[in-house]
Amino acid sequence: MEKTDTPGHIAVIENCTMSAVGLQHLFAMPMLSHYRLHLFSQFESF
């Protein structure tokens, strides 16, 4: 498997604020630091 220093990008469309906050805290964990989380509340803003 190829290893790279560039972060992976994950886009999530979630209109529930509490779910979005939970996802932010989940991806703030050190073992997931190689991912960059992008949260959108509506599909149109994606």
Backbone as a chain_set.jsonl record, in Angstrom:
{"seq": "MEKTDTPGHIAVIENCTMSAVGLQHLFAMPMLSHYRLHLFSQFESF", "coords": {"N": [[0.841, -1.174, 0.0], [0.557, 2.195, -0.843], [2.171, 4.903, 0.75], [1.654, 8.213, 1.803], [2.301, 11.692, 2.481], [0.345, 13.528, 2.181], [-2.846, 14.716, 3.198], [-5.883, 12.798, 3.395], [-9.09, 13.52, 2.031], [-12.321, 13.979, 3.307], [-15.651, 14.359, 2.674], [-18.679, 15.338, 4.097], [-22.138, 15.524, 4.116], [-24.247, 16.859, 6.288], [-27.021, 17.768, 8.062], [-27.661, 17.96, 10.719], [-26.635, 19.562, 13.546], [-25.525, 18.555, 15.941], [-24.638, 16.004, 15.198], [-22.699, 16.739, 13.338], [-20.861, 18.064, 14.995], [-20.066, 15.91, 16.575], [-18.786, 14.319, 14.621], [-16.67, 16.031, 13.99], [-15.219, 15.976, 16.402], [-14.562, 13.261, 16.458], [-12.854, 13.012, 14.206], [-10.813, 14.588, 15.092], [-9.145, 13.085, 16.548], [-5.869, 11.805, 17.195], [-5.071, 9.503, 15.687], [-6.501, 9.727, 13.385], [-5.556, 11.895, 12.098], [-4.504, 12.172, 9.574], [-6.522, 12.595, 7.847], [-8.682, 14.977, 6.322], [-11.48, 16.639, 7.253], [-14.439, 17.734, 5.768], [-17.269, 19.476, 6.307], [-20.63, 19.896, 5.367], [-23.743, 21.545, 5.392], [-25.811, 21.504, 3.612], [-26.638, 20.067, 0.446], [-26.362, 21.76, -1.729], [-24.379, 23.566, -0.975], [-22.185, 22.007, -1.113]], "CA": [[0.0, 0.0, 0.0], [1.349, 3.41, -0.967], [2.044, 5.849, 1.851], [1.887, 9.586, 1.384], [2.161, 12.675, 3.554], [-0.798, 14.397, 1.933], [-4.034, 14.234, 3.91], [-7.057, 12.388, 2.644], [-10.208, 14.44, 2.229], [-13.617, 13.343, 3.5], [-16.744, 15.329, 2.646], [-19.906, 14.817, 4.689], [-23.281, 16.436, 4.106], [-24.995, 16.535, 7.506], [-27.735, 18.962, 8.498], [-27.799, 17.941, 12.177], [-25.468, 20.203, 14.15], [-24.911, 17.678, 16.939], [-23.905, 14.966, 14.47], [-21.521, 17.376, 12.755], [-19.906, 18.284, 16.089], [-19.535, 14.592, 16.916], [-17.834, 13.929, 13.581], [-15.472, 16.862, 14.151], [-14.459, 15.436, 17.532], [-14.04, 11.956, 16.056], [-11.725, 13.187, 13.298], [-9.756, 15.321, 15.784], [-8.3, 12.097, 17.216], [-4.549, 11.729, 16.547], [-4.921, 8.417, 14.716], [-7.208, 10.115, 12.161], [-5.053, 13.218, 11.719], [-4.13, 12.205, 8.162], [-7.73, 12.89, 7.078], [-9.218, 16.329, 6.454], [-12.932, 16.53, 7.219], [-15.171, 18.881, 5.24], [-18.681, 19.312, 6.642], [-21.569, 20.762, 4.667], [-25.088, 21.364, 5.937], [-26.737, 21.309, 2.5], [-25.994, 19.56, -0.76], [-26.065, 22.887, -2.608], [-23.115, 24.187, -0.556], [-21.142, 21.036, -1.392]], "C": [[0.889, 1.241, 0.0], [1.1, 4.342, 0.215], [2.397, 7.235, 1.339], [1.689, 10.526, 2.566], [0.96, 13.592, 3.346], [-2.037, 13.838, 2.617], [-5.121, 13.773, 2.955], [-8.198, 13.339, 2.961], [-11.506, 13.648, 2.306], [-14.665, 14.447, 3.544], [-18.008, 14.658, 3.17], [-20.977, 15.903, 4.601], [-24.18, 16.018, 5.262], [-25.689, 17.798, 7.998], [-27.971, 19.007, 10.0], [-26.512, 18.474, 12.812], [-24.766, 19.282, 15.143], [-24.128, 16.544, 16.279], [-22.629, 15.527, 13.869], [-20.454, 17.624, 13.817], [-19.275, 16.961, 16.507], [-18.516, 14.104, 15.902], [-16.545, 14.743, 13.678], [-14.603, 16.341, 15.287], [-13.845, 14.082, 17.193], [-12.796, 12.113, 15.186], [-10.618, 14.052, 13.891], [-8.809, 14.363, 16.516], [-6.976, 11.967, 16.463], [-4.426, 10.636, 15.491], [-5.642, 8.714, 13.398], [-6.713, 11.457, 11.629], [-4.645, 13.301, 10.253], [-5.351, 12.377, 7.248], [-8.156, 14.332, 7.332], [-10.72, 16.24, 6.234], [-13.545, 17.839, 6.73], [-16.654, 18.624, 5.495], [-19.524, 20.351, 5.913], [-22.962, 20.494, 5.221], [-26.13, 21.132, 4.851], [-25.97, 20.832, 1.28], [-25.575, 20.698, -1.683], [-24.741, 23.562, -2.247], [-21.918, 23.267, -0.785], [-20.558, 21.32, -2.747]], "O": [[1.858, 1.32, 0.756], [-0.043, 4.544, 0.627], [3.321, 7.404, 0.544], [0.996, 10.195, 3.528], [0.598, 14.351, 4.244], [-2.255, 12.626, 2.619], [-5.259, 14.294, 1.848], [-8.254, 13.901, 4.055], [-11.762, 12.766, 1.487], [-14.574, 15.364, 4.361], [-18.364, 13.558, 2.747], [-20.743, 17.054, 4.969], [-24.8, 14.956, 5.224], [-25.03, 18.788, 8.317], [-28.447, 20.023, 10.506], [-25.437, 17.902, 12.632], [-23.536, 19.238, 15.179], [-23.06, 16.17, 16.762], [-21.59, 14.867, 13.887], [-19.268, 17.415, 13.562], [-18.073, 16.902, 16.764], [-17.491, 13.536, 16.277], [-15.455, 14.21, 13.473], [-13.381, 16.27, 15.151], [-12.721, 13.793, 17.603], [-11.796, 11.427, 15.402], [-9.58, 14.233, 13.255], [-7.783, 14.791, 17.045], [-6.957, 12.014, 15.233], [-3.737, 10.831, 14.49], [-5.417, 8.026, 12.402], [-7.378, 12.084, 10.804], [-4.456, 14.402, 9.735], [-5.229, 12.313, 6.025], [-8.003, 14.842, 8.442], [-11.18, 15.822, 5.172], [-13.207, 18.917, 7.22], [-17.226, 17.671, 4.965], [-19.173, 21.529, 5.854], [-23.318, 19.346, 5.488], [-27.214, 20.621, 5.132], [-24.796, 21.156, 1.104], [-24.542, 20.609, -2.347], [-24.053, 24.077, -3.128], [-20.77, 23.696, -0.666], [-19.651, 20.614, -3.189]]}, "num_chains": 1, "name": "protein.A"}
